[in-house]
Amino acid sequence: MVFRKRLGALLLLLSSCGGEQAPSVSEETQTPVAAATPNSPEAARYAGSVRHFLRWYQGHQAELDRLLTATVSKQGRGDTAHYQVDYARAQRYLDYLTKAGWFTPQFVRDQAQQFRRRDADFRRTRQAYGPPVGFGFGWILYTPQPEKVVAAALATGRITATETGAGQWQARVQLPGNGRLVLDWVAAKDSARLETIYPDGIEQAE
């Protein structure tokens, strides 16, 4: 699951987006028929899907960050006040992801589980000062500086893709430094959707 993979890798929008959809088969992605080899047309289509998604993320990162930041605030009075998750605002963030059309239902469920875990931690630790723990990075790429990672990936990143099962494939974006992004995709009718995104050594990437 995406949440477990992200935790292992790093410790670990909704009307304003206009309901952008993942690219159709006729655009940049197509359900594979045979395993992709590095220079195959299938791999090229997968790489195109990754670039298309990264461009979407680049254009929507500010709104994603705004929606996520709004989900946590200090609640209570006096010495008893501490951070908590506002689940109504969390749902707005989840609705944004759903309407974007890029993510599988499992991806969105994993994000919802992350909210529950973070809120449970706040109630246990009663954190009242400093940045809310767990909200330091955006929850899509989980990188210290996602804007730089995305820019590097689009400019010079080397993308390889392989089919991992029927209707499933994995893309790896090797960055100029030591890090890379790993994206697991699932075919969905005439498009491909993201089930998992996690960084591999990206905290050390230039």
C-alpha positions as CSV (number, residue, x, y, z in Angstrom):
1,M,0.0,0.0,0.0
2,V,1.1,3.5,-0.7
3,F,1.1,4.6,2.9
4,R,3.3,1.7,4.1
5,K,5.7,2.2,1.2
6,R,6.1,5.9,1.9
7,L,6.7,5.4,5.6
8,G,9.4,2.9,4.7
9,A,11.0,5.2,2.2
10,L,11.0,8.5,4.2
11,L,10.3,7.3,7.9
12,L,7.5,8.3,5.7
13,L,-8.0,19.5,-5.4
14,L,-12.4,20.7,-5.3
15,S,-13.8,22.6,-7.8
16,S,-10.9,25.0,-8.4
17,C,-9.0,22.5,-10.5
18,G,-11.8,22.1,-13.0
19,G,-11.8,18.3,-12.7
20,E,-8.7,17.6,-14.8
21,Q,-8.5,14.0,-15.9
22,A,-5.7,11.6,-16.4
23,P,-4.6,11.4,-20.1
24,S,-6.6,9.1,-22.3
25,V,-5.2,6.3,-24.4
26,S,-5.2,8.6,-27.4
27,E,-3.0,11.1,-25.6
28,E,0.0,9.8,-23.6
29,T,-0.9,6.4,-22.0
30,Q,-2.2,3.1,-23.2
31,T,-2.9,-0.2,-21.4
32,P,0.1,-2.5,-22.1
33,V,-0.4,-5.8,-23.9
34,A,3.1,-7.2,-23.5
35,A,5.9,-6.5,-21.0
36,A,7.7,-3.2,-21.8
37,T,11.3,-3.2,-22.8
38,P,13.4,0.0,-22.3
39,N,13.0,1.2,-25.9
40,S,9.5,-0.2,-26.6
41,P,6.5,2.0,-27.7
42,E,4.8,0.9,-24.4
43,A,7.7,2.2,-22.3
44,A,7.6,5.5,-24.3
45,R,3.9,5.9,-23.6
46,Y,4.5,5.2,-19.9
47,A,7.2,7.8,-19.8
48,G,4.8,10.2,-21.4
49,S,2.3,9.6,-18.7
50,V,4.8,10.3,-16.0
51,R,5.8,13.6,-17.6
52,H,2.2,14.5,-18.1
53,F,1.5,13.8,-14.4
54,L,4.5,15.7,-13.2
55,R,3.5,18.7,-15.2
56,W,0.0,18.5,-13.7
57,Y,1.5,18.3,-10.2
58,Q,3.8,21.2,-10.9
59,G,0.8,23.4,-11.9
60,H,-1.3,22.3,-8.9
61,Q,1.3,22.0,-6.1
62,A,0.4,25.3,-4.5
63,E,-3.3,24.4,-4.3
64,L,-2.5,21.0,-3.0
65,D,-0.2,22.4,-0.3
66,R,-2.8,25.0,0.7
67,L,-5.6,22.4,1.0
68,L,-3.4,20.1,3.1
69,T,-2.1,22.8,5.4
70,A,-5.7,23.9,6.1
71,T,-6.6,20.5,7.5
72,V,-4.6,20.9,10.7
73,S,-4.9,23.6,13.3
74,K,-4.6,24.2,17.1
75,Q,-7.8,23.5,18.8
76,G,-8.9,23.9,22.4
77,R,-8.3,26.5,25.0
78,G,-5.4,27.7,27.0
79,D,-2.9,25.0,28.0
80,T,-5.1,22.3,26.7
81,A,-5.0,23.5,23.1
82,H,-3.1,21.3,20.7
83,Y,-3.0,20.4,17.0
84,Q,-5.9,18.4,15.6
85,V,-7.1,17.4,12.1
86,D,-10.2,19.1,10.8
87,Y,-11.9,16.2,9.0
88,A,-14.3,18.4,7.0
89,R,-11.3,20.2,5.4
90,A,-9.5,16.9,5.0
91,Q,-12.4,15.7,2.9
92,R,-12.0,18.7,0.7
93,Y,-8.4,17.7,0.1
94,L,-9.4,14.1,-0.7
95,D,-12.2,15.3,-3.0
96,Y,-9.6,17.4,-4.9
97,L,-7.5,14.3,-5.4
98,T,-10.5,12.3,-6.6
99,K,-11.7,14.9,-9.1
100,A,-8.2,15.3,-10.5
101,G,-8.5,11.9,-12.1
102,W,-4.9,10.8,-11.6
103,F,-5.3,8.6,-8.5
104,T,-6.8,5.2,-7.8
105,P,-9.4,4.9,-5.0
106,Q,-6.8,3.0,-3.0
107,F,-4.4,6.0,-3.2
108,V,-7.1,8.3,-1.9
109,R,-8.0,5.8,0.9
110,D,-4.4,5.7,1.9
111,Q,-4.3,9.5,2.2
112,A,-7.4,9.3,4.4
113,Q,-5.7,6.8,6.6
114,Q,-2.7,9.2,6.9
115,F,-5.1,11.9,8.3
116,R,-6.4,9.4,10.9
117,R,-2.9,8.4,11.9
118,R,-1.7,12.0,12.2
119,D,-4.8,13.0,14.3
120,A,-4.2,10.0,16.6
121,D,-0.6,11.1,17.1
122,F,-1.7,14.7,17.9
123,R,-4.1,13.4,20.5
124,R,-1.5,11.2,22.0
125,T,1.4,13.8,22.0
126,R,-0.8,16.9,22.4
127,Q,1.7,18.8,20.3
128,A,1.0,22.6,20.6
129,Y,4.2,24.2,19.3
130,G,6.3,24.2,16.2
131,P,5.3,22.9,12.8
132,P,2.7,20.1,13.0
133,V,4.5,16.8,12.8
134,G,3.8,14.9,9.7
135,F,2.8,17.9,7.6
136,G,6.3,19.2,6.7
137,F,6.1,17.7,3.2
138,G,3.3,17.5,0.7
139,W,1.7,14.0,0.7
140,I,2.0,13.4,-3.0
141,L,5.7,13.1,-3.5
142,Y,7.0,13.3,0.1
143,T,10.2,15.1,-0.8
144,P,11.8,18.1,1.1
145,Q,11.7,20.3,-2.0
146,P,9.1,18.9,-4.4
147,E,9.2,21.8,-6.8
148,K,13.0,21.2,-7.4
149,V,12.5,17.5,-7.7
150,V,9.7,17.9,-10.3
151,A,11.7,20.5,-12.3
152,A,14.8,18.2,-12.4
153,A,12.7,15.2,-13.3
154,L,11.1,17.1,-16.2
155,A,14.3,18.7,-17.4
156,T,16.8,15.9,-17.1
157,G,15.2,12.9,-15.4
158,R,15.7,9.5,-17.0
159,I,12.4,7.5,-17.0
160,T,12.2,3.8,-17.3
161,A,9.0,1.7,-17.2
162,T,8.3,-2.0,-16.9
163,E,5.0,-3.9,-16.7
164,T,4.6,-5.6,-13.3
165,G,1.4,-7.5,-13.9
166,A,-1.8,-7.5,-16.0
167,G,-2.7,-3.8,-16.3
168,Q,0.0,-2.8,-13.8
169,W,3.3,-1.1,-14.4
170,Q,6.0,0.7,-12.6
171,A,7.9,3.8,-13.7
172,R,11.2,5.0,-12.2
173,V,12.4,8.6,-12.6
174,Q,16.2,8.7,-12.0
175,L,17.2,12.2,-11.0
176,P,20.6,13.9,-11.7
177,G,21.7,13.2,-8.2
178,N,21.3,10.0,-6.2
179,G,17.5,10.0,-5.8
180,R,14.6,8.7,-7.9
181,L,10.8,8.7,-7.8
182,V,9.0,5.3,-8.1
183,L,5.4,5.4,-9.4
184,D,3.1,2.4,-9.6
185,W,0.3,2.6,-12.1
186,V,-2.9,0.7,-12.7
187,A,-4.8,0.7,-16.0
188,A,-8.4,2.0,-15.6
189,K,-10.5,1.8,-18.8
190,D,-9.0,4.3,-21.2
191,S,-6.4,5.8,-18.8
192,A,-3.8,4.9,-16.2
193,R,-4.0,5.9,-12.6
194,L,-1.5,6.2,-9.8
195,E,-1.7,3.7,-7.0
196,T,1.6,4.5,-5.3
197,I,4.3,7.2,-5.4
198,Y,7.3,7.1,-3.2
199,P,10.8,8.5,-3.1
200,D,14.0,6.4,-3.1
201,G,17.0,8.3,-1.7
202,I,15.4,11.5,-2.8
203,E,16.3,13.4,0.4
204,Q,19.9,13.3,-0.8
205,A,19.1,14.3,-4.4
206,E,20.5,17.6,-5.6
